[in-house]
Amino acid sequence: MTYETYQHLIYSWMVLGVVISLVLLRVAAPFGRHTTSGWGPMINNRMGWMVMEMPGMMLLMYFVITNITSQNIVTGVLVGFYMFHYINRAFVYSFRIHTRGKKIPAIVVCFGICFNLVNGFFLGYYFGHFAQYSLDYFITPQFIAGTALFGTGIYINWKYDNKLIHLRRSGDTGYVIPFGGLFEWVSCPNLLGEIIEWSGYALLCWNLPAVSFVVWTAANLIPRALSHHKWYKKRFGDYPEERKALFPFVL
Ligand SMILES: NC(=O)c1ccc[n+]([C@@H]2O[C@H](COP(=O)([O-])OP(=O)(O)OC[C@H]3O[C@@H](n4cnc5c(N)ncnc54)[C@H](OP(=O)(O)O)[C@@H]3O)[C@@H](O)[C@H]2O)c1
């Protein structure tokens, strides 16, 4: 595939992401607290998370391994950052959530697999065929600033995912109002962390597929945070008034 064709495909994929986000603003993705019946067959929630998060990283690795001769250590580090996130999400996060007895619609898992496969394809194809990072890339401003942002985002995402997981005892499936730290400002600091993380990744990679990935992440997570926030306010009459959904003071 030429780079021009690749660019056309990826711009189309980004436009689709914006369209999907408009749909998600009207219909909350039916998993977690928004799960409802009527979405077809359901599967075990933990299994769903694992199955959803694995294929993208495997496809990315396929392109990297099959084009190993065109790689250098820089590509290896960029791929490593991506794998670091996804190994946690597929094999650590999915086992840590307190989700006994909960189910997730199979259709959500299928959408998740498609999302991860297409993003894994675009990133993997880029790293395998088009990437040309020189060894001094590690001292460029975008790599240094992007890595700092990526690290900050991952820290926030893990910290607040962890806090949410521990709001429940093992075996519980209910919900309470979270307090403390960034929860005093926003309802969904974990989702904010994920958006910061992939914005940092786009900056440190300085390539089109990483930009496309953050567009899709925001397209998923901005509507999800707004749905969570609305849900909290409806569920808890005493929900803190001043708290925003995702971005302190803004949204
Ligand atoms: N890159 C992307 O496009 C993308 C898309 C979706 C998700 N993600 C990431 O995947 C992770 C999970 O996303 P999510 O939307 O499922 O997060 P979430 O709704 O905040 O839930 C995180 C975990 O905490 C539990 N939980 C949440 N709020 C709770 C409360 N008030 N009381 C008790 N337990 C609570 C949830 O249980 P329940 O599941 O039972 O509600 C779930 O196990 C996040 O890190 C997110 O950034 C990324």
The ligand as a MOL file (V3000), in Angstrom:
LIG
                    3D

  0  0  0     0  0            999 V3000
M  V30 BEGIN CTAB
M  V30 COUNTS 48 52 0 0 0
M  V30 BEGIN ATOM
M  V30 1 N -9.3120 3.8530 24.7640 0
M  V30 2 C -10.6430 3.7520 24.7490 0
M  V30 3 O -11.2710 4.1140 23.7560 0
M  V30 4 C -11.3810 3.2290 25.9480 0
M  V30 5 C -12.7620 2.9460 25.8500 0
M  V30 6 C -13.4260 2.4670 26.9880 0
M  V30 7 C -12.7430 2.2930 28.1750 0
M  V30 8 N -11.4070 2.5510 28.2360 0 CHG=1
M  V30 9 C -10.6850 2.3890 29.5060 0
M  V30 10 O -11.1120 1.2170 30.1500 0
M  V30 11 C -11.1970 1.4260 31.5730 0
M  V30 12 C -12.6080 1.1040 32.0610 0
M  V30 13 O -13.5400 1.9510 31.4280 0
M  V30 14 P -15.0290 2.1260 32.0230 0
M  V30 15 O -15.7420 3.1470 31.2200 0
M  V30 16 O -15.6330 0.7780 32.2190 0 CHG=-1
M  V30 17 O -14.6610 2.7510 33.4660 0
M  V30 18 P -15.5950 2.9600 34.7250 0
M  V30 19 O -17.0310 2.9540 34.3380 0
M  V30 20 O -15.0600 4.1390 35.4520 0
M  V30 21 O -15.3670 1.6190 35.5910 0
M  V30 22 C -14.1130 1.2100 36.0510 0
M  V30 23 C -14.3220 0.0770 37.0780 0
M  V30 24 O -14.7500 0.6020 38.3310 0
M  V30 25 C -16.0900 0.1950 38.6450 0
M  V30 26 N -16.7670 1.4170 39.1140 0
M  V30 27 C -16.8690 2.5760 38.4150 0
M  V30 28 N -17.5070 3.5250 39.1360 0
M  V30 29 C -17.8280 2.9480 40.3090 0
M  V30 30 C -18.5130 3.4280 41.4640 0
M  V30 31 N -18.9560 4.6820 41.5420 0
M  V30 32 N -18.6990 2.5870 42.5120 0
M  V30 33 C -18.2200 1.3100 42.4440 0
M  V30 34 N -17.5530 0.7980 41.3700 0
M  V30 35 C -17.3570 1.6030 40.3130 0
M  V30 36 C -16.6750 -0.3400 37.3530 0
M  V30 37 O -17.6600 -1.3360 37.5750 0
M  V30 38 P -18.7860 -1.6640 36.4620 0
M  V30 39 O -18.0600 -2.1320 35.2180 0
M  V30 40 O -19.5940 -2.7270 37.1090 0
M  V30 41 O -19.5520 -0.3900 36.2120 0
M  V30 42 C -15.4190 -0.9080 36.6790 0
M  V30 43 O -15.1050 -2.1680 37.1870 0
M  V30 44 C -10.8300 2.8950 31.8190 0
M  V30 45 O -9.4810 2.9540 32.2040 0
M  V30 46 C -11.0150 3.5440 30.4680 0
M  V30 47 O -10.1540 4.6350 30.3020 0
M  V30 48 C -10.7270 3.0120 27.1480 0
M  V30 END ATOM
M  V30 BEGIN BOND
M  V30 1 1 1 2
M  V30 2 2 2 3
M  V30 3 1 2 4
M  V30 4 1 4 5
M  V30 5 2 4 48
M  V30 6 2 5 6
M  V30 7 1 6 7
M  V30 8 2 7 8
M  V30 9 1 8 9
M  V30 10 1 8 48
M  V30 11 1 9 10
M  V30 12 1 9 46
M  V30 13 1 10 11
M  V30 14 1 11 12
M  V30 15 1 11 44
M  V30 16 1 12 13
M  V30 17 1 13 14
M  V30 18 2 14 15
M  V30 19 1 14 16
M  V30 20 1 14 17
M  V30 21 1 17 18
M  V30 22 2 18 19
M  V30 23 1 18 20
M  V30 24 1 18 21
M  V30 25 1 21 22
M  V30 26 1 22 23
M  V30 27 1 23 24
M  V30 28 1 23 42
M  V30 29 1 24 25
M  V30 30 1 25 26
M  V30 31 1 25 36
M  V30 32 1 26 27
M  V30 33 1 26 35
M  V30 34 2 27 28
M  V30 35 1 28 29
M  V30 36 1 29 30
M  V30 37 2 29 35
M  V30 38 1 30 31
M  V30 39 2 30 32
M  V30 40 1 32 33
M  V30 41 2 33 34
M  V30 42 1 34 35
M  V30 43 1 36 37
M  V30 44 1 36 42
M  V30 45 1 37 38
M  V30 46 2 38 39
M  V30 47 1 38 40
M  V30 48 1 38 41
M  V30 49 1 42 43
M  V30 50 1 44 45
M  V30 51 1 44 46
M  V30 52 1 46 47
M  V30 END BOND
M  V30 END CTAB
M  END
